[in-house]
Amino acid sequence: MTTSFGRTSGGFGFSIPTNIVDFNGKKEREKHSIHQDGWILQKLNILQDCHELSDVQFCVGQGNCKKVFKAHRLILAMSSDVFKAMFFGQLKEKDSVEIVDVSPDVFEYLLMYMYGRNLPKVTIHFAREIYYAADKYLIDGLKASCLKLISERFSIASASVVCEFAEDIKDENLFNKAFETILYNIHEYIRSISFRTASTNVIKKLLGTKLYLRQGERRDRRAGSFHNMSYRDIYSNIKDIDIWKALCEWSKERCKTDGKEPTPANQREALLPILPYVQFLTMSSQDFTCGPAKSGILSDEESLAILMNIVVYQSQPLPDWMLKTKTNSDV
């Protein structure tokens, strides 16, 4: 590209091509910056792939699942205050670091993020594991990305996992969003693997919400109010015997998880925190006799007392565990 001379009204003038002037303008600076960023990322990718100039290695995982990763202290320290303290603080780590509480796959994902790689899509479960690791190493940008992915992509199939995850990290907004999804898809949910693998706390909250809405419906009818009708319409089409059947399947799954046989005694043990929330007294006598009474989960004395109260309420004292909450009172 050349400059040119030309005559002007004041004599000879020196003209500079416009595109050279624009080099100092915003657009050219942005293009130049993008080119530099791309070049830097390319070099970082090469460093990670070829391990050129690597000065630390990580042995990640346990047993036969261990994997060794080579990395660069400076790059990791720029992304994580934990790595910064680990490599450049007063108590510097050695050239080899062992990590047993993070899986190799998750740690590799962390490295890809810190080296600026294009990240592959991940499942909700894997995103949860990445979040925990990013939280451990204070990689806030990756934590935010994981939360965004989980919040936007979960479905009824993963709603239980998201509820438990939200409880664990104390994210009330995420919990409410996932729990609301469960409520609006309650028929599908109680028949799904998501329900059978849900935590005890999620099940208790689900049954407690059902009770609250049922009691609220009675109060609202007396007051002439019908707010939250959508929730009531959903719950009104679910029989308590169907919830009991779903709970029996849940208890079998819990026994399997705990390495126990799904005997009635072991099922009862799994269900003990939940039993007070089961609305036995709203079942028909036939449903109760063919369901809970025959399951072996309740004792004969408990079954008789509950059945007597279904037929004639308060005709016989109820089991103590039923009286510890208001779940089975004022039906």
LINBELQUI-V220137 format. One record per pair of residues at least 6 apart in sequence whose C-alpha atoms are under 8 Angstrom apart, sorted by sequence separation. I is the first residue (numbers start at 1). J is the second residue. If there is no record, write none. Layout:
i: {I & I}
j: {J & J}
//
This chain:
i: {6 & 7 & 22 & 23 & 46 & 47 & 60 & 61 & 77 & 78 & 85 & 86 & 87 & 112 & 113 & 134 & 166 & 189 & 190 & 220 & 255 & 256 & 260 & 292 & 309 & 322 & 323 & 5 & 6 & 47 & 59 & 60 & 76 & 77 & 85 & 86 & 112 & 182 & 255 & 293 & 308 & 309 & 5 & 6 & 59 & 60 & 76 & 77 & 134 & 135 & 154 & 166 & 167 & 195 & 280 & 308 & 5 & 6 & 59 & 60 & 134 & 166 & 217 & 309 & 4 & 5 & 58 & 59 & 73 & 74 & 77 & 109 & 252 & 293 & 3 & 4 & 57 & 58 & 73 & 131 & 163 & 164 & 251 & 255 & 292 & 305 & 3 & 4 & 57 & 58 & 131 & 150 & 162 & 163 & 255 & 305 & 306 & 3 & 57 & 58 & 130 & 162 & 163 & 305 & 306 & 3 & 56 & 57 & 73 & 305 & 2 & 55 & 56 & 131 & 163 & 217 & 252 & 255 & 54 & 55 & 56 & 130 & 131 & 162 & 163 & 251 & 254 & 302 & 54 & 55 & 56 & 251 & 302 & 54 & 55 & 128 & 160 & 213 & 214 & 289 & 51 & 53 & 54 & 127 & 159 & 160 & 213 & 248 & 251 & 288 & 51 & 106 & 110 & 159 & 251 & 109 & 48 & 127 & 128 & 159 & 285 & 48 & 106 & 110 & 127 & 151 & 159 & 183 & 106 & 110 & 154 & 247 & 124 & 156 & 210 & 281 & 285 & 107 & 124 & 151 & 155 & 156 & 280 & 281 & 284 & 285 & 106 & 283 & 281 & 282 & 113 & 124 & 156 & 268 & 281 & 124 & 267 & 268 & 102 & 264 & 265 & 157 & 264 & 265 & 156 & 161 & 264 & 124 & 160 & 244 & 76 & 79 & 157 & 159 & 160 & 164 & 125 & 157 & 158 & 59 & 67 & 128 & 157 & 160 & 161 & 56 & 57 & 58 & 59 & 60 & 61 & 62 & 66 & 76 & 156 & 160 & 164 & 240 & 56 & 57 & 58 & 59 & 60 & 61 & 65 & 69 & 75 & 160 & 163 & 240 & 55 & 56 & 57 & 58 & 59 & 60 & 61 & 75 & 240 & 56 & 58 & 61 & 60 & 61 & 160 & 240 & 241 & 60 & 61 & 240 & 60 & 239 & 276 & 241 & 245 & 275 & 276 & 60 & 184 & 241 & 244 & 275 & 276 & 281 & 183 & 186 & 244 & 276 & 277 & 279 & 280 & 186 & 276 & 278 & 279 & 282 & 184 & 196 & 241 & 277 & 278 & 281 & 183 & 187 & 196 & 276 & 277 & 198 & 276 & 190 & 196 & 197 & 83 & 196 & 82 & 191 & 195 & 196 & 81 & 82 & 190 & 197 & 80 & 81 & 196 & 197 & 80 & 81 & 196 & 80 & 79 & 211 & 48 & 211 & 204 & 208 & 45 & 204 & 207 & 44 & 45 & 203 & 207 & 44 & 45 & 200 & 204 & 41 & 200 & 41 & 41 & 211 & 208}
j: {12 & 13 & 28 & 29 & 52 & 53 & 66 & 67 & 83 & 84 & 91 & 92 & 93 & 118 & 119 & 140 & 172 & 195 & 196 & 226 & 261 & 262 & 266 & 298 & 315 & 328 & 329 & 12 & 13 & 54 & 66 & 67 & 83 & 84 & 92 & 93 & 119 & 189 & 262 & 300 & 315 & 316 & 13 & 14 & 67 & 68 & 84 & 85 & 142 & 143 & 162 & 174 & 175 & 203 & 288 & 316 & 14 & 15 & 68 & 69 & 143 & 175 & 226 & 318 & 14 & 15 & 68 & 69 & 83 & 84 & 87 & 119 & 262 & 303 & 14 & 15 & 68 & 69 & 84 & 142 & 174 & 175 & 262 & 266 & 303 & 316 & 15 & 16 & 69 & 70 & 143 & 162 & 174 & 175 & 267 & 317 & 318 & 16 & 70 & 71 & 143 & 175 & 176 & 318 & 319 & 17 & 70 & 71 & 87 & 319 & 17 & 70 & 71 & 146 & 178 & 232 & 267 & 270 & 70 & 71 & 72 & 146 & 147 & 178 & 179 & 267 & 270 & 318 & 71 & 72 & 73 & 268 & 319 & 72 & 73 & 146 & 178 & 231 & 232 & 307 & 70 & 72 & 73 & 146 & 178 & 179 & 232 & 267 & 270 & 307 & 71 & 126 & 130 & 179 & 271 & 130 & 70 & 149 & 150 & 181 & 307 & 71 & 129 & 133 & 150 & 174 & 182 & 206 & 130 & 134 & 178 & 271 & 149 & 181 & 235 & 306 & 310 & 133 & 150 & 177 & 181 & 182 & 306 & 307 & 310 & 311 & 133 & 310 & 309 & 310 & 142 & 153 & 185 & 297 & 310 & 154 & 297 & 298 & 133 & 295 & 296 & 189 & 296 & 297 & 189 & 194 & 297 & 158 & 194 & 278 & 111 & 114 & 192 & 194 & 195 & 199 & 161 & 193 & 194 & 96 & 104 & 165 & 194 & 197 & 198 & 94 & 95 & 96 & 97 & 98 & 99 & 100 & 104 & 114 & 194 & 198 & 202 & 278 & 95 & 96 & 97 & 98 & 99 & 100 & 104 & 108 & 114 & 199 & 202 & 279 & 95 & 96 & 97 & 98 & 99 & 100 & 101 & 115 & 280 & 97 & 99 & 102 & 102 & 103 & 202 & 282 & 283 & 103 & 104 & 283 & 104 & 283 & 321 & 287 & 291 & 321 & 322 & 107 & 231 & 288 & 291 & 322 & 323 & 328 & 231 & 234 & 292 & 324 & 325 & 327 & 328 & 235 & 325 & 327 & 328 & 331 & 234 & 246 & 291 & 327 & 328 & 331 & 234 & 238 & 247 & 327 & 328 & 250 & 328 & 243 & 249 & 250 & 137 & 250 & 137 & 246 & 250 & 251 & 137 & 138 & 246 & 253 & 137 & 138 & 253 & 254 & 138 & 139 & 254 & 139 & 139 & 277 & 115 & 279 & 273 & 277 & 115 & 274 & 277 & 115 & 116 & 274 & 278 & 116 & 117 & 273 & 277 & 115 & 274 & 116 & 117 & 327 & 327}
//
